[in-house]
Amino acid sequence: MNKRKITFHTLETIMQRTQEVGDCVEWQGYVANRSPQVSHGGKITTVRKLIRELQGRPTPTGVFVSVTCGNHLCVNPAHLIDRTMKQHAKMMSSKIDYDAPVRIAKLQKSAAGRRKITDEGVAAALSDPRSAKAVADEHGVHKSLIARIRRGQAHRQLNAKTNFFAGLMR
């Protein structure tokens, strides 16, 4: 039987796994979902929440312990702040640049793997004079996809390469 050693941390053992960087105290251990995490009492918990508990200030249910500095590795007790999930989601969404070229490229790359029609099929569907149903049957997709491609509502980046007026149709 494999019995793992259950670890109980103190503020000192937590701070031994950090490094000071300016005002911040950066966590050097395990990080998941951009949040420092540690095993305490046989359960995985966030380091920030554990620090609060070790200071004698337990975190209420439905509250997320975040930092004021914006450094996702920071566990400095002076930077910790309680936020509701709604406040945290609002803060995180304000940091997302939805029009960033890197984000758009990643989304297009992941979408390419899920496509049911190839780039050549899109180009053929745009130039084919037959009905959407006939073209869809040939490519093994639904006729509504062919209609959306022709209207410029689907596969816009490919549509723009073959139709110079595609940017005007929205």
C-alpha positions as CSV (number, residue, x, y, z in Angstrom):
1,M,0.0,0.0,0.0
2,N,1.3,3.4,-1.0
3,K,0.9,5.9,1.8
4,R,1.9,9.4,1.0
5,K,3.2,11.7,3.7
6,I,0.6,14.3,4.6
7,T,2.2,17.7,5.0
8,F,1.0,20.5,7.2
9,H,2.5,23.9,6.4
10,T,3.3,26.9,8.6
11,L,4.0,30.5,7.4
12,E,7.7,29.7,7.7
13,T,7.5,26.6,5.4
14,I,5.5,28.6,2.9
15,M,7.9,31.5,2.8
16,Q,10.9,29.2,2.3
17,R,9.4,28.3,-1.1
18,T,9.3,32.0,-2.2
19,Q,11.6,34.6,-3.6
20,E,11.5,38.4,-3.1
21,V,11.1,40.3,-6.4
22,G,10.7,44.0,-5.7
23,D,7.6,44.4,-3.5
24,C,6.3,41.0,-4.5
25,V,7.0,37.7,-2.8
26,E,6.9,35.2,-5.8
27,W,6.0,31.5,-5.3
28,Q,8.6,29.1,-6.6
29,G,6.5,25.9,-6.3
30,Y,3.5,24.4,-8.1
31,V,1.3,26.7,-10.1
32,A,-2.0,25.6,-11.7
33,N,-4.4,28.0,-13.6
34,R,-2.0,30.9,-12.9
35,S,-2.5,30.4,-9.2
36,P,0.2,29.2,-6.7
37,Q,-0.9,25.9,-5.1
38,V,0.3,23.6,-2.4
39,S,-0.7,20.4,-0.7
40,H,-1.8,21.0,2.9
41,G,-3.3,18.4,5.1
42,G,-3.7,16.0,2.2
43,K,-5.6,18.5,0.0
44,I,-4.5,20.9,-2.7
45,T,-5.2,24.5,-1.8
46,T,-4.1,27.9,-3.1
47,V,-1.1,29.3,-1.3
48,R,-2.9,32.7,-0.8
49,K,-5.9,31.1,0.9
50,L,-3.6,29.0,3.1
51,I,-1.6,32.1,4.1
52,R,-4.8,33.8,5.1
53,E,-5.8,30.8,7.2
54,L,-2.4,30.5,8.9
55,Q,-2.7,34.2,9.8
56,G,-6.0,33.4,11.6
57,R,-8.2,35.0,8.9
58,P,-10.2,32.2,7.2
59,T,-11.6,32.9,3.8
60,P,-15.4,32.9,3.6
61,T,-17.2,30.6,1.1
62,G,-17.6,32.2,-2.3
63,V,-14.6,34.5,-1.9
64,F,-11.5,34.4,-4.0
65,V,-8.1,35.5,-2.5
66,S,-6.4,37.6,-5.1
67,V,-3.5,40.1,-5.2
68,T,-3.5,43.9,-5.6
69,C,-0.2,43.9,-7.6
70,G,-1.4,41.9,-10.6
71,N,1.6,39.4,-10.3
72,H,0.0,36.0,-10.6
73,L,2.9,34.4,-8.7
74,C,2.8,36.9,-5.8
75,V,1.9,35.5,-2.3
76,N,2.9,38.6,-0.3
77,P,0.5,38.8,2.6
78,A,0.4,42.6,2.2
79,H,-0.8,42.2,-1.4
80,L,-3.7,39.8,-0.6
81,I,-7.2,41.0,-1.1
82,D,-10.6,39.2,-0.9
83,R,-12.8,39.4,-4.0
84,T,-16.1,37.8,-4.9
85,M,-16.1,35.6,-7.9
86,K,-18.0,38.3,-9.8
87,Q,-15.3,40.9,-8.9
88,H,-12.5,38.5,-9.8
89,A,-14.1,37.7,-13.2
90,K,-14.6,41.4,-14.0
91,M,-10.9,42.1,-13.1
92,M,-9.7,39.2,-15.2
93,S,-11.9,40.0,-18.2
94,S,-10.6,43.6,-18.2
95,K,-7.0,42.2,-18.7
96,I,-7.9,40.2,-21.8
97,D,-7.1,41.9,-25.1
98,Y,-9.7,40.3,-27.3
99,D,-8.2,41.8,-30.4
100,A,-4.6,40.7,-29.7
101,P,-3.0,39.1,-32.8
102,V,-1.5,36.3,-30.7
103,R,-5.0,35.4,-29.2
104,I,-6.6,35.5,-32.6
105,A,-3.9,33.3,-34.1
106,K,-4.4,30.7,-31.3
107,L,-8.2,30.7,-31.8
108,Q,-7.8,30.2,-35.5
109,K,-5.3,27.4,-35.1
110,S,-7.6,25.5,-32.7
111,A,-10.6,26.1,-34.9
112,A,-8.8,24.7,-37.9
113,G,-8.6,21.3,-36.2
114,R,-12.4,21.3,-35.7
115,R,-13.4,22.3,-39.2
116,K,-15.5,20.0,-41.2
117,I,-14.6,21.6,-44.5
118,T,-11.1,22.3,-45.8
119,D,-9.8,25.6,-47.0
120,E,-10.0,24.3,-50.6
121,G,-13.6,23.3,-50.0
122,V,-14.4,26.9,-48.8
123,A,-12.8,28.3,-51.9
124,A,-14.8,25.9,-54.1
125,A,-18.0,26.6,-52.3
126,L,-17.6,30.3,-52.9
127,S,-17.1,29.9,-56.6
128,D,-19.5,27.0,-57.2
129,P,-22.8,28.2,-58.9
130,R,-24.7,25.1,-57.8
131,S,-27.2,25.2,-54.9
132,A,-25.9,25.2,-51.3
133,K,-27.5,21.7,-50.8
134,A,-25.6,20.2,-53.7
135,V,-22.3,21.7,-52.6
136,A,-22.9,20.7,-49.0
137,D,-23.6,17.1,-50.0
138,E,-20.3,17.0,-52.0
139,H,-18.2,18.2,-49.1
140,G,-20.1,16.3,-46.4
141,V,-21.4,19.3,-44.4
142,H,-24.8,20.9,-43.8
143,K,-26.2,23.3,-46.4
144,S,-26.4,26.0,-43.8
145,L,-22.6,26.1,-43.5
146,I,-22.3,26.6,-47.2
147,A,-24.9,29.4,-47.0
148,R,-23.0,31.1,-44.1
149,I,-19.7,30.8,-46.0
150,R,-21.3,32.5,-49.1
151,R,-22.8,35.3,-46.9
152,G,-19.4,35.9,-45.3
153,Q,-20.6,34.7,-41.8
154,A,-18.3,31.7,-41.6
155,H,-14.7,31.2,-42.5
156,R,-14.2,34.9,-42.9
157,Q,-10.4,34.8,-43.1
158,L,-10.6,32.4,-46.0
159,N,-13.4,34.3,-47.6
160,A,-11.4,37.5,-47.5
161,K,-8.5,35.8,-49.4
162,T,-10.8,34.9,-52.3
163,N,-13.3,37.7,-52.3
164,F,-11.9,41.3,-52.1
165,F,-15.3,42.6,-51.1
166,A,-15.7,40.2,-48.1
167,G,-14.8,42.9,-45.6
168,L,-17.7,45.0,-46.8
169,M,-20.3,42.2,-46.2
170,R,-21.0,41.9,-42.5
